[in-house]
Amino acid sequence: MKVMVLGLDGATWDILEPLAAEGLLPNLERLRKAGASGELGSVFPPLSPVAWTGVMTGKNSGKHGVFEFLEHDHNPLSGRVNSSRAIRSDLLWEIAGRHGKKTIAGGVPMSYPPRPARDFPGFYLGDFLSPENAADFTSDPALFAELERAVGPYRAWSTTIHDGGNEAAVLEDLIAFLDQHLKTIEFLMGRCDWDLLMFDLMATDRFGHELWHAWDLTHAAARGREAELKALRPRLIEFWQTLDRGIGAIVAKAPADTAVLLMSDHGFGPIEHYVNFNVWLLEQGYIQLQDSFYVKQKHWFYRHGVTPQWIYGLMSRLGLAGHRVARFRGKQESKLDRLGEKVFLSREHIDWSRTRAYAQGNFGQIFLNLEGRQPKGSVAAADARALLDEIKAGLLQIPHPKTGEPLVEHVYERDELYHGPYADKAPDLTIVLKDWTYRTIGLHDFTTHKLISPAFGPTGDHRMQGVLVASGAGVQPHTAPRGANLLDIAPTVLHLLGVPVPADMDGRVLSELLVPELAAHADARAEVEHDDSAQPVGSAYSAQDDAAIQDRLADLGYL
């Protein structure tokens, strides 16, 4: 049996269901009716490096060691881009490869650089975390050259952004980007010998980030532009029909003994406000600033609203916002940029010797500044428990600005979310908001001067509810997943391939989706063949490549 896993990155039933009901996605609907479909839960945080590492390993972050795009090693003043070298676990195709299975892997976040560096068990194409023009972007340069002759110059990522007026151009770019990746899959599956094909379609994620307000005209960013954005509706639908036609062509080309899994690493929904917990931590005194005239001057500008958000808004109105927060990360390309850079309050101005806690990350992660852990830790281990309780209690008292109800739904402690040998790298607290139209940001460069502020840049962001469709060989028709999440993909794929599932995987085989003869043996587990701690650790990037990828992530809205 062969297994095909197509990542419809960020796809949500909120978009797909209505289109399918209108008969606009016939291939997707045919697969659903012939097989199984339902929700696929993401992991927390529902962020590409964590989600896709979970897909590739079947394990939580405490076992594989990846918690965000950047690894800070508890140093708030440093951070390197995570790569496959940071994953302290065997990957799905490495396990399959030891049993003679060959894989086509393309565009899978966190898969670069290819592991192993030589003799990849099949064919490999890099992802959006690959350096530009990387020599190891592909495992077979000759075949890659043949691919480019068939589909044109290959694009591993798209950073096109709407910036309140560029929606039509973004849409055309994303349709072309999606179409090329779909044709790439068609080409590779007919050209390579494979047992497992795993390819992530980044375009569907970019659609959600950049065009949610064009799809959902009730979004605050669509206000006053409804007629203009409504005119884009036919092309917005065409984007999803391009996906549907591509899926149809790919499945039609697959051998009859192929199990097809369509899945998203997370769902999507609107964002209209940012919540910056470093503002709250500063206001509550958990963050302390340096006591100098220079920093007091920057703090004065900050309190009066001179922040990256303000400069970005001004530049957008002047038509100068070609980049987003990246402009405030070393891209001072104009006098206005340079002026903003000179006055912004940033992490460099924090007095770490007196700071007790800080936020760092995309989803409300808070770290205590512990003695012996952080370079300038100020909190004694004996005081940590009381401080955690104090911060949690304060966070739960923050009111929703519209309803007055608590804004925060839950504050998780590290051990509630993560377990394993690398759980000590996790944040001490993780905040989950009740209203996900409010999006947490944890950049302690003080992007805004308000705890809650209007969102700028991307208009959509990740949700916990993704999609799953299974069809083809080994799949029981008319079934639905029960409580499935991303960690279940790896064991299910291995089981379908006839490969023993390692006992240390956190996920389970989705036996409820399988035909009886496969479901009967779904609980079998194998002894772990490799010592995960022996996997390579460290950066895959030069300092120059790391900086360039961090700028790319900033343009994508993640830094």
Summary of the structure (lengths in Angstrom):
residues: 559
radius of gyration: 23.3
end to end distance: 41.1
largest distance: 73.7
contacts: 1936
relative contact order: 0.20
helix: 39%
strand: 17%
